[in-house]
Amino acid sequence: MKRPCYVVDAFSAQALAGNAAGVLLDGAELDAKAMHRIAAELKHSETAFPLPAREPTAALHLRWFTPASEVAFCGHATLATFHVLVNEARRIRVPENGVHRTAFTCKSGKLNVELSR
């Protein structure tokens, strides 16, 4: 199985510092068992799986897995996910000196996000 997978050091602009999180893109067809196996293989405290939106007012649905189980929310892996979607995969556009507002859903409910440059 080949999918884009990133390791992001959240809370740091320096490589190999901060709080590492995995972000695996294009995993919509993966079930929870496969996501858990991938998170266990990556061995980060959390791995995020951004998935297609489940409701029209959200841009995506997020799931997070530790090597042991799925969790309802993870802050640093959420930051890592949006970093990847904006700066690496370029799936979300944030205007220069501007703001992009969006939302995502997860086990904890719907959360609003404001991205800026």
RAURFEN-V717148 format. One record per residue. N is the residue number from 1. RES is the residue in one letter. D_FIRST is the distance of its C-alpha to the first C-alpha in Angstrom with 1 decimal. Layout:
n=N res=RES d_first=D_FIRST
n=N res=RES d_first=D_FIRST
//
This chain:
n=1 res=M d_first=0.0
n=2 res=K d_first=3.8
n=3 res=R d_first=6.6
n=4 res=P d_first=10.2
n=5 res=C d_first=11.3
n=6 res=Y d_first=15.1
n=7 res=V d_first=17.7
n=8 res=V d_first=21.0
n=9 res=D d_first=24.4
n=10 res=A d_first=26.1
n=11 res=F d_first=29.9
n=12 res=S d_first=30.2
n=13 res=A d_first=30.3
n=14 res=Q d_first=30.0
n=15 res=A d_first=26.9
n=16 res=L d_first=26.5
n=17 res=A d_first=28.9
n=18 res=G d_first=28.8
n=19 res=N d_first=26.4
n=20 res=A d_first=22.7
n=21 res=A d_first=20.1
n=22 res=G d_first=16.3
n=23 res=V d_first=15.2
n=24 res=L d_first=11.8
n=25 res=L d_first=12.0
n=26 res=D d_first=10.8
n=27 res=G d_first=10.0
n=28 res=A d_first=12.7
n=29 res=E d_first=11.3
n=30 res=L d_first=10.4
n=31 res=D d_first=13.5
n=32 res=A d_first=15.5
n=33 res=K d_first=14.6
n=34 res=A d_first=10.8
n=35 res=M d_first=12.2
n=36 res=H d_first=14.7
n=37 res=R d_first=12.6
n=38 res=I d_first=10.7
n=39 res=A d_first=14.3
n=40 res=A d_first=15.7
n=41 res=E d_first=13.4
n=42 res=L d_first=14.4
n=43 res=K d_first=18.0
n=44 res=H d_first=19.5
n=45 res=S d_first=22.2
n=46 res=E d_first=20.1
n=47 res=T d_first=16.7
n=48 res=A d_first=17.0
n=49 res=F d_first=15.0
n=50 res=P d_first=16.9
n=51 res=L d_first=16.7
n=52 res=P d_first=18.9
n=53 res=A d_first=22.5
n=54 res=R d_first=24.1
n=55 res=E d_first=27.6
n=56 res=P d_first=29.2
n=57 res=T d_first=30.7
n=58 res=A d_first=27.5
n=59 res=A d_first=25.0
n=60 res=L d_first=22.0
n=61 res=H d_first=21.3
n=62 res=L d_first=20.3
n=63 res=R d_first=19.0
n=64 res=W d_first=19.3
n=65 res=F d_first=18.3
n=66 res=T d_first=20.0
n=67 res=P d_first=18.9
n=68 res=A d_first=21.4
n=69 res=S d_first=21.2
n=70 res=E d_first=20.9
n=71 res=V d_first=23.7
n=72 res=A d_first=25.7
n=73 res=F d_first=26.0
n=74 res=C d_first=25.2
n=75 res=G d_first=27.3
n=76 res=H d_first=25.8
n=77 res=A d_first=22.1
n=78 res=T d_first=23.6
n=79 res=L d_first=25.3
n=80 res=A d_first=22.1
n=81 res=T d_first=20.3
n=82 res=F d_first=23.2
n=83 res=H d_first=23.5
n=84 res=V d_first=20.0
n=85 res=L d_first=20.6
n=86 res=V d_first=24.0
n=87 res=N d_first=23.9
n=88 res=E d_first=20.4
n=89 res=A d_first=18.6
n=90 res=R d_first=22.1
n=91 res=R d_first=21.4
n=92 res=I d_first=24.7
n=93 res=R d_first=27.8
n=94 res=V d_first=30.6
n=95 res=P d_first=33.8
n=96 res=E d_first=35.5
n=97 res=N d_first=38.1
n=98 res=G d_first=37.0
n=99 res=V d_first=35.3
n=100 res=H d_first=32.5
n=101 res=R d_first=32.7
n=102 res=T d_first=29.9
n=103 res=A d_first=28.9
n=104 res=F d_first=25.9
n=105 res=T d_first=25.8
n=106 res=C d_first=24.6
n=107 res=K d_first=25.9
n=108 res=S d_first=29.0
n=109 res=G d_first=29.9
n=110 res=K d_first=30.0
n=111 res=L d_first=30.4
n=112 res=N d_first=31.8
n=113 res=V d_first=30.7
n=114 res=E d_first=32.8
n=115 res=L d_first=31.2
n=116 res=S d_first=33.6
n=117 res=R d_first=34.0
//
